[in-house]
Amino acid sequence: MFKLRATILKDVRVLRRDKLGMIFMFVMPMLLVLIVTSMQSSTFELVSKNKVPLLICNEDTGAASRQFIRTIDTLGLFAVQEIPAGQGEAVIRDRLHNKEAMLAVLLPANFSAQVAARTKRLAGKALNSFGLGDSLNGDGGKTGAAGRDGGPAPGGDVPVQGGDVPVQGGDVPLTLFYHPVLQESFRRSAEGAIYSALQLVESKQLLKTLYFSINEKELPDTLENELLTNRTAISEVAVSRDGSRGAPNVTQHNVPAWTIFAMFFVVVSLGSGIVREKLNGSSIRLKTLPTNYFVAILSKQITYLGVTMLQALLIFAIGVWVFPVVGLPRLNLPGDWAGLVFVSLLCGCCAVSYAICVGIFAETEEQANGFGALSIVILAAIGGLMVPDFIMTGAFRTAMKFSPLHWCLDAYYGLFLEGGKLKDVWSNVLSLILIIAGLQGIALWGLRRKNLI
């Protein structure tokens, strides 16, 4: 015990002198969790609270185009900026290149006419199916077809300028411009919102046409609003193990993930430290003393396990007390404190075991640092820390099972997001124990193979 205590004190002194390692293990993870959480929180607020600038050039003078613009404005997603008619595509491209907005819509001069033609044609088909074909101008809906012939529109999808993303506008030639830097996921969301507004305009006109054809009078405003705004309510419930109905925030997702990432980054300091001792002859000198190199390895594991616990404590403290100060959601700690401590110990032990393996098998410090850091990034990517595991398919889902970070993250998420207890994450705990045992066995085999013990 005296030898172990003395070796631990020696490792602590060495660790205190490793300034770069301290930065990698403490400063970088704290900055990382703060920056990533802030960026994701800003992204969610952009979608849910802030409005996205949208340029609209209306070259049409009809009522349908004005109604479309009003509908877009009432969606709450866009901050509409109208461009005077006649300036057209050239001005839109210039303003998008200047990043005054990321999206723009061009309404052609015959927009209202083609909306009217399309709704008349659809109304005629509907009345024919009801057996009321003569109700629409007494020609069985042929006026709709004539209107269509009088204002032909290209069928199918309308190409979007700046890419090949179609706006499903039916026969209405609506053109959507977008800046190339706009991510496809957000562009698709914006396209869906614009299409919904276009559908609402067409539906309103279709209802008016059908009502007038059947009743020979205008559709009352109250009935129109009731028909168009009647929606079934959706109740959202987060399925948690503790019965709470609160939805987890961005902090609950990010803090556990980047805590695990920080733990595994001890490979930079621990791995290079083991290699350094092998290269400077410390491991050989230990053989001349009445002790065993296994004691030195055990000392490093205990020392760096304490480091991982300190990392978790600091990052959790930042989530609880610092995040609310900088305007981020507060971290809600799990109710099962014993489970949180035990899972954190397992995650730290897994990280230390991996770092020990890297240090034992690496021949130079450059190998330990390079392979250690790169492998952690790769394991984090396939383990669900950088890309959510539920969107992975095929081979990636299989590879995910081989990442120790995946099992650490699953165990943490079971406590932080699902509100579970230790018994609810026993499968992840068992997997972590098996991984730790495997890494320790590989490390022991490596020590014997290199005649270090």
ROSE-963158 format. One record per residue (C-alpha): x, z, y; residue in one letter. Coordinates in pm, whole numbers, always signed. Each point is the difference from the previous one (the first is absolute). Layout:
<atoms>
[atom [X Z Y] "a"] ...
</atoms>
This chain:
<atoms>
[atom [+0 +0 +0] "m"] [atom [+290 +78 +235] "f"] [atom [+150 -345 -66] "k"] [atom [-332 -167 +68] "l"] [atom [-54 +194 +324] "r"] [atom [+351 -82 +122] "a"] [atom [-50 -369 -83] "t"] [atom [-333 -7 +184] "i"] [atom [+166 +149 +310] "l"] [atom [+271 -265 -24] "k"] [atom [-262 -279 -22] "d"] [atom [-185 +140 +300] "v"] [atom [+319 -6 +208] "r"] [atom [+71 -358 -110] "v"] [atom [-357 -99 +85] "l"] [atom [+27 +151 +349] "r"] [atom [+306 -216 +68] "r"] [atom [-181 -316 -112] "d"] [atom [-147 -93 +340] "k"] [atom [-114 -349 -104] "l"] [atom [-165 +137 -311] "g"] [atom [-185 +261 +206] "m"] [atom [-130 -274 +229] "i"] [atom [-120 -207 -298] "f"] [atom [-168 +299 -163] "m"] [atom [-164 +167 +301] "f"] [atom [+4 -195 +327] "v"] [atom [-84 -344 -139] "m"] [atom [-300 +109 -213] "p"] [atom [-150 +203 +284] "m"] [atom [+30 -297 +237] "l"] [atom [-128 -232 -269] "l"] [atom [-316 +197 -73] "v"] [atom [-70 +37 +372] "l"] [atom [+53 -370 +81] "i"] [atom [-183 -143 -303] "v"] [atom [-298 +232 +43] "t"] [atom [-19 -82 +372] "s"] [atom [+9 -373 -70] "m"] [atom [-270 +16 -265] "q"] [atom [-214 +226 +214] "s"] [atom [+34 -246 +290] "s"] [atom [-98 -286 -230] "t"] [atom [-314 +183 -116] "f"] [atom [-92 +83 +359] "e"] [atom [+51 -363 +98] "l"] [atom [-258 -101 -257] "v"] [atom [-245 +288 +47] "s"] [atom [+31 +101 +367] "k"] [atom [+188 -252 +210] "n"] [atom [-126 -350 +71] "k"] [atom [+200 -310 -83] "v"] [atom [+30 -256 +284] "p"] [atom [-193 -318 -82] "l"] [atom [+0 -313 +216] "l"] [atom [-318 -209 +0] "i"] [atom [-24 -345 +157] "c"] [atom [-368 -99 +20] "n"] [atom [-46 -371 +68] "e"] [atom [-369 +23 -87] "d"] [atom [-280 +71 +249] "t"] [atom [-271 +91 -249] "g"] [atom [-154 +339 -80] "a"] [atom [+155 +25 -348] "a"] [atom [+357 +7 +134] "s"] [atom [-84 +272 +254] "r"] [atom [-173 +200 -272] "q"] [atom [+302 -43 -228] "f"] [atom [+232 +139 +269] "i"] [atom [-232 +297 +60] "r"] [atom [-12 +69 -374] "t"] [atom [+381 -11 -28] "i"] [atom [+24 +243 +293] "d"] [atom [-246 +245 -157] "t"] [atom [+190 +12 -331] "l"] [atom [+244 +246 +157] "g"] [atom [+302 -160 -168] "l"] [atom [+104 -242 +275] "f"] [atom [+71 +17 +372] "a"] [atom [-142 -338 +101] "v"] [atom [+181 -201 +268] "q"] [atom [-178 -323 +96] "e"] [atom [+195 -312 +94] "i"] [atom [-171 -238 +246] "p"] [atom [-147 -307 -166] "a"] [atom [+207 -314 +24] "g"] [atom [+340 +165 -45] "q"] [atom [-24 -37 -374] "g"] [atom [+255 +13 -275] "e"] [atom [+317 -34 +212] "a"] [atom [-74 +314 +203] "v"] [atom [-96 +190 -316] "i"] [atom [+332 -87 -163] "r"] [atom [+198 +100 +310] "d"] [atom [-172 +337 +29] "r"] [atom [+45 +71 -370] "l"] [atom [+369 -91 +22] "h"] [atom [+27 +246 +294] "n"] [atom [-164 +260 -226] "k"] [atom [-283 +70 +241] "e"] [atom [-206 +11 -317] "a"] [atom [+47 -61 -371] "m"] [atom [-330 -182 -55] "l"] [atom [-207 -261 +182] "a"] [atom [-329 -179 -67] "v"] [atom [-95 -348 +127] "l"] [atom [-372 -80 +20] "l"] [atom [-60 -378 +31] "p"] [atom [-241 -162 +245] "a"] [atom [-263 -64 -269] "n"] [atom [+13 +352 -150] "f"] [atom [-360 +98 +92] "s"] [atom [-138 -339 -101] "a"] [atom [+157 +20 -342] "q"] [atom [-116 +359 -51] "v"] [atom [-353 -116 +84] "a"] [atom [+27 -299 -233] "a"] [atom [+128 +216 -283] "r"] [atom [-274 +264 +39] "t"] [atom [-271 -267 +19] "k"] [atom [+126 -157 -319] "r"] [atom [+9 +338 -178] "l"] [atom [-343 +92 +136] "a"] [atom [-139 -329 -129] "g"] [atom [+137 +66 -347] "k"] [atom [-144 +353 +5] "a"] [atom [-344 -118 +109] "l"] [atom [+0 -271 -265] "n"] [atom [+73 +262 -265] "s"] [atom [-293 +206 +137] "f"] [atom [-231 -302 -14] "g"] [atom [-18 -9 +382] "l"] [atom [+201 -313 +57] "g"] [atom [-238 -135 +267] "d"] [atom [+37 +312 +214] "s"] [atom [+329 -112 +153] "l"] [atom [-109 -260 +260] "n"] [atom [-240 -140 -255] "g"] [atom [+261 -204 -185] "d"] [atom [+83 +220 -292] "g"] [atom [+332 +108 +144] "g"] [atom [+115 -353 +75] "k"] [atom [+69 +91 +358] "t"] [atom [+275 +225 -125] "g"] [atom [+151 -290 -187] "a"] [atom [-36 -225 +303] "a"] [atom [+161 +265 +211] "g"] [atom [+281 +3 -245] "r"] [atom [+36 -375 +21] "d"] [atom [-6 +17 +375] "g"] [atom [+286 +244 +10] "g"] [atom [+217 -50 -304] "p"] [atom [+251 +268 -84] "a"] [atom [+276 -7 -251] "p"] [atom [-94 +177 -318] "g"] [atom [+197 +265 -183] "g"] [atom [+263 +232 +139] "d"] [atom [+133 -24 +352] "v"] [atom [+380 +4 +20] "p"] [atom [+159 +277 +201] "v"] [atom [+274 -103 +241] "q"] [atom [+337 +155 -77] "g"] [atom [-65 +14 -372] "g"] [atom [-225 -118 -281] "d"] [atom [-238 +297 +7] "v"] [atom [-360 -127 +7] "p"] [atom [-276 +154 +210] "v"] [atom [-314 -21 -209] "q"] [atom [-220 -130 +275] "g"] [atom [-208 -241 -203] "g"] [atom [-78 -307 +214] "d"] [atom [+99 +171 +326] "v"] [atom [+350 -110 +108] "p"] [atom [+139 +332 +111] "l"] [atom [+380 +2 +44] "t"] [atom [+205 +318 -32] "l"] [atom [+354 +7 +137] "f"] [atom [+243 +275 -96] "y"] [atom [+359 +94 +70] "h"] [atom [+227 -52 -305] "p"] [atom [+129 +360 +13] "v"] [atom [-349 +134 -73] "l"] [atom [-14 +137 -355] "q"] [atom [-231 -178 -240] "e"] [atom [-195 +313 -90] "s"] [atom [-91 +69 +362] "f"] [atom [-69 -368 +64] "r"] [atom [-245 -5 -289] "r"] [atom [-175 +308 +140] "s"] [atom [-32 -162 +342] "a"] [atom [-123 -323 -157] "e"] [atom [-266 +193 -192] "g"] [atom [-118 +172 +320] "a"] [atom [-24 -334 +184] "i"] [atom [-187 -154 -291] "y"] [atom [-242 +296 +1] "s"] [atom [-70 -59 +368] "a"] [atom [-62 -370 -66] "l"] [atom [-233 +85 -287] "q"] [atom [-193 +240 +222] "l"] [atom [-51 -270 +264] "v"] [atom [-119 -250 -261] "e"] [atom [-224 +258 -170] "s"] [atom [-163 +93 +330] "k"] [atom [-77 -363 +80] "q"] [atom [-121 -64 -355] "l"] [atom [-239 +294 +20] "l"] [atom [-139 -123 +331] "k"] [atom [-48 -350 -139] "t"] [atom [-177 +120 -315] "l"] [atom [-222 +245 +190] "y"] [atom [-102 -260 +255] "f"] [atom [-70 -260 -270] "s"] [atom [-229 +236 -190] "i"] [atom [-167 +195 +284] "n"] [atom [+34 -251 +287] "e"] [atom [+126 +271 +235] "k"] [atom [+331 +155 +93] "e"] [atom [+159 +267 -219] "l"] [atom [-46 +344 +168] "p"] [atom [+323 +164 +108] "d"] [atom [-79 +325 -182] "t"] [atom [-61 -178 -329] "l"] [atom [+312 -211 +50] "e"] [atom [+218 +306 +55] "n"] [atom [-153 +177 -297] "e"] [atom [+60 -296 -231] "l"] [atom [+358 -60 +113] "l"] [atom [+123 +358 +38] "t"] [atom [-169 +154 -304] "n"] [atom [+292 +122 -212] "r"] [atom [+20 +227 -299] "t"] [atom [+210 +307 +77] "a"] [atom [+319 +52 -200] "i"] [atom [+116 +352 -79] "s"] [atom [+375 +33 -59] "e"] [atom [+116 +281 -227] "v"] [atom [+363 +70 -93] "a"] [atom [+1 +96 -369] "v"] [atom [+211 +315 -2] "s"] [atom [+51 +254 -273] "r"] [atom [-69 +299 +223] "d"] [atom [-337 -134 +118] "g"] [atom [+102 -52 +363] "s"] [atom [-148 -306 +172] "r"] [atom [+271 -51 +262] "g"] [atom [+180 -334 -1] "a"] [atom [+381 +25 -29] "p"] [atom [+185 -118 +308] "n"] [atom [+318 -203 +42] "v"] [atom [+209 +318 +4] "t"] [atom [-124 +104 -344] "q"] [atom [+122 -332 -138] "h"] [atom [+336 -24 +175] "n"] [atom [+145 +351 +0] "v"] [atom [+6 +46 -383] "p"] [atom [+135 -354 -50] "a"] [atom [+290 +29 +243] "w"] [atom [+77 +354 -116] "t"] [atom [+67 -144 -346] "i"] [atom [+208 -278 +156] "f"] [atom [+208 +260 +183] "a"] [atom [+51 +203 -318] "m"] [atom [+135 -297 -193] "f"] [atom [+234 -94 +284] "f"] [atom [+218 +298 -92] "v"] [atom [+163 -258 -226] "v"] [atom [+211 -108 +300] "v"] [atom [+160 +342 +38] "s"] [atom [-12 +135 -355] "l"] [atom [+101 -321 -175] "g"] [atom [+294 -69 +228] "s"] [atom [+106 +367 -27] "g"] [atom [+25 -20 -379] "i"] [atom [+199 -324 +22] "v"] [atom [+230 +155 +260] "r"] [atom [+79 +291 -232] "e"] [atom [+77 -239 -285] "k"] [atom [+231 -210 +219] "l"] [atom [+195 +285 +165] "n"] [atom [+62 +176 -332] "g"] [atom [-226 +302 +54] "s"] [atom [-169 -54 -335] "s"] [atom [+341 -3 -174] "i"] [atom [+114 +317 +176] "r"] [atom [-320 +173 -110] "l"] [atom [+105 -59 -361] "k"] [atom [+310 +216 +56] "t"] [atom [-217 +293 +108] "l"] [atom [-196 +234 -226] "p"] [atom [-325 -179 +81] "t"] [atom [-185 -321 -85] "n"] [atom [-81 -307 +208] "y"] [atom [-359 +49 -114] "f"] [atom [-7 +308 +227] "v"] [atom [+97 -219 +294] "a"] [atom [-277 -250 -83] "i"] [atom [-255 +282 -37] "l"] [atom [+114 +142 +334] "s"] [atom [-55 -334 +172] "k"] [atom [-347 -30 -150] "q"] [atom [-99 +346 +123] "i"] [atom [+148 -61 +345] "t"] [atom [-168 -336 +50] "y"] [atom [-327 +121 -148] "l"] [atom [+4 +251 +284] "g"] [atom [+65 -290 +238] "v"] [atom [-306 -190 -127] "t"] [atom [-217 +309 +42] "m"] [atom [+126 +39 +356] "l"] [atom [-78 -368 +63] "q"] [atom [-356 +45 -125] "a"] [atom [-45 +315 +208] "l"] [atom [+122 -168 +320] "l"] [atom [-203 -319 -45] "i"] [atom [-316 +194 -86] "f"] [atom [+60 +221 +306] "a"] [atom [+29 -311 +218] "i"] [atom [-330 -127 -140] "g"] [atom [-174 +333 +68] "v"] [atom [+137 +94 +343] "w"] [atom [+176 -300 +160] "v"] [atom [-243 -280 -82] "f"] [atom [-294 +148 +197] "p"] [atom [+229 +40 +304] "v"] [atom [+91 -372 +0] "v"] [atom [-361 -110 -56] "g"] [atom [+9 -55 -377] "l"] [atom [-243 +151 -255] "p"] [atom [+102 +339 -132] "r"] [atom [+122 +34 -358] "l"] [atom [-244 +199 -212] "n"] [atom [+191 +181 -272] "l"] [atom [-155 +31 -349] "p"] [atom [-184 +316 -88] "g"] [atom [+205 +48 -316] "d"] [atom [+325 +134 +145] "w"] [atom [+149 +76 -340] "a"] [atom [-72 -356 -111] "g"] [atom [+159 -139 +317] "l"] [atom [+318 +204 -50] "v"] [atom [+24 -89 -370] "f"] [atom [-52 -373 +60] "v"] [atom [+253 +9 +284] "s"] [atom [+253 +168 -231] "l"] [atom [-57 -267 -265] "l"] [atom [+36 -281 +256] "c"] [atom [+321 +157 +133] "g"] [atom [+139 +50 -350] "c"] [atom [-80 -362 -85] "c"] [atom [+177 -121 +316] "a"] [atom [+307 +216 -71] "v"] [atom [+14 -114 -364] "s"] [atom [-5 -364 +111] "y"] [atom [+276 +64 +254] "a"] [atom [+212 +175 -266] "i"] [atom [-32 -305 -227] "c"] [atom [+106 -235 +279] "v"] [atom [+299 +219 +87] "g"] [atom [+118 +31 -360] "i"] [atom [-9 -371 -79] "f"] [atom [+120 -134 +338] "a"] [atom [+373 -74 +19] "e"] [atom [+36 +1 +380] "t"] [atom [-179 +158 +295] "e"] [atom [-103 -346 +116] "e"] [atom [-172 -59 -333] "q"] [atom [-178 +334 +16] "a"] [atom [-116 -46 +359] "n"] [atom [-93 -368 -32] "g"] [atom [-173 +11 -336] "f"] [atom [-158 +340 +69] "g"] [atom [-158 -96 +332] "a"] [atom [-109 -347 -112] "l"] [atom [-147 +123 -328] "s"] [atom [-205 +265 +181] "i"] [atom [-146 -261 +234] "v"] [atom [-90 -223 -297] "i"] [atom [-149 +289 -199] "l"] [atom [-198 +105 +308] "a"] [atom [-133 -354 +45] "a"] [atom [-118 -39 -360] "i"] [atom [-105 +365 -21] "g"] [atom [-274 -25 +262] "g"] [atom [+173 +161 +298] "l"] [atom [+25 -322 +202] "m"] [atom [-276 -206 -163] "v"] [atom [-319 +168 -130] "p"] [atom [-4 -1 -378] "d"] [atom [-365 -106 -22] "f"] [atom [+81 -348 +136] "i"] [atom [+280 -61 -251] "m"] [atom [-74 -229 -291] "t"] [atom [+158 -120 -321] "g"] [atom [+368 +71 -47] "a"] [atom [+20 +215 +313] "f"] [atom [-251 +249 -141] "r"] [atom [+210 +23 -314] "t"] [atom [+323 +41 +198] "a"] [atom [-166 +268 +211] "m"] [atom [-23 +228 -304] "k"] [atom [+381 +2 -28] "f"] [atom [+51 +130 +354] "s"] [atom [+38 +380 +16] "p"] [atom [-118 -15 +360] "l"] [atom [-336 -129 -120] "h"] [atom [-65 +309 -211] "w"] [atom [+116 +227 +283] "c"] [atom [-234 -174 +242] "l"] [atom [-293 +11 -241] "d"] [atom [+47 +374 -48] "a"] [atom [+16 +61 +376] "y"] [atom [-302 -221 +68] "y"] [atom [-198 +190 -262] "g"] [atom [+57 +315 +207] "l"] [atom [-7 -137 +357] "f"] [atom [-263 -277 -19] "l"] [atom [-221 +97 -292] "e"] [atom [+4 +372 +72] "g"] [atom [+96 +73 -359] "g"] [atom [+187 +286 -159] "k"] [atom [+302 +7 -228] "l"] [atom [-219 -42 -310] "k"] [atom [-138 -324 +149] "d"] [atom [+344 -164 +19] "v"] [atom [+131 +118 -336] "w"] [atom [+52 -360 -122] "s"] [atom [+230 -72 +295] "n"] [atom [+176 +334 -48] "v"] [atom [+61 -80 -366] "l"] [atom [+134 -344 +89] "s"] [atom [+237 +153 +256] "l"] [atom [+126 +254 -254] "i"] [atom [+71 -280 -247] "l"] [atom [+178 -205 +268] "i"] [atom [+212 +301 +102] "i"] [atom [+88 +69 -363] "a"] [atom [+96 -365 -47] "g"] [atom [+218 -8 +313] "l"] [atom [+168 +327 -95] "q"] [atom [+67 -135 -349] "g"] [atom [+153 -318 +144] "i"] [atom [+215 +209 +235] "a"] [atom [+121 +221 -288] "l"] [atom [+85 -307 -206] "w"] [atom [+191 -144 +296] "g"] [atom [+199 +322 +47] "l"] [atom [+104 -1 -364] "r"] [atom [+75 -371 +2] "r"] [atom [+234 +46 +297] "k"] [atom [+152 +313 -156] "n"] [atom [-108 +216 +292] "l"] [atom [-140 +272 -226] "i"] 
</atoms>
